[in-house]
Amino acid sequence: MGFYSPENIQLMKRFPDLAPELYQSYTAFSKAVLSDGHLTKKDKEIIAVAVSHATECPYCIDFHTKKAKKEGASAEELFEAVMVAAAIEAGGAYAHRMQMHRAYDGNAADAFYKSSDLAELKTMSDLTPEIGASAHAFFSKAMAAGKLSAKQKQLIAVAVAHTSECPYCIASHTAGAKQEGCSKEELAEAAMTAALLRSGGVVTHAVNMLKSFEGENEKSSHN
């Protein structure tokens, strides 16, 4: 049996007994975030699927894919959401080449992240132009309307950007979301969905902690 057996989820039934009030507080937080609000349950579950791919939590991917399907999301919509997450993860790394160039050239800035960086990134020469062109084509295609609207994709992008903690991505896609008609309240709910999924991945992985504590993972590794 591996570290990520589906049967591990059954161990979550023990969580309320380990810290009753604390776990009750967490479940209340989860319920509040994923309820209908300025965003629908369906939109939130699609965002959750995208964010769970960014956090790389198999438990969360499984749980929220099933929840999203129950709320009416199609496989095509979910795959587009995943590809937006992939684009934001790649885009964040690509944007951070600004920091690499500065460090390599010895051009230390007064601050690692400046608002002027976004404008500079647009005119920054690419040391690998062919790869850069293919990256930009991917980013553009990922954010274009498809089974999901451009607005939905920008909301997903903002949530994933908060997950990857990329200030360039947060700034850029918040502006893009606003341009697509997103309200501040919708953006706040997208960001809180990301916050829940980040905490949820940690909480869920407590099943692995329990297995390790009780020596189950050690036993399976010797089999």
Buried (B, 14 or more C-beta within 10 A) or exposed (E): EEBEBEEBEEBBEEBEEEEEEEBEEBEEBBEEBBEEBBBBBBBBBBBBBBBBBBBEBBBBBBBBBEBBBEBEBEEEBBBBBBBBBBBBBBBBEBBBBBEEBBEEEEEEEEEEBEEEBBEEBEEBEEEEEEEBEEBEEBBEEBBEEBBBEBBBBBBBBBBBBBBBEBBBBBBBBBEBBBEBEBEEEBBBBBBBBBBBBBBBBEBBBBBBEBBEEEEBBEEEEEE
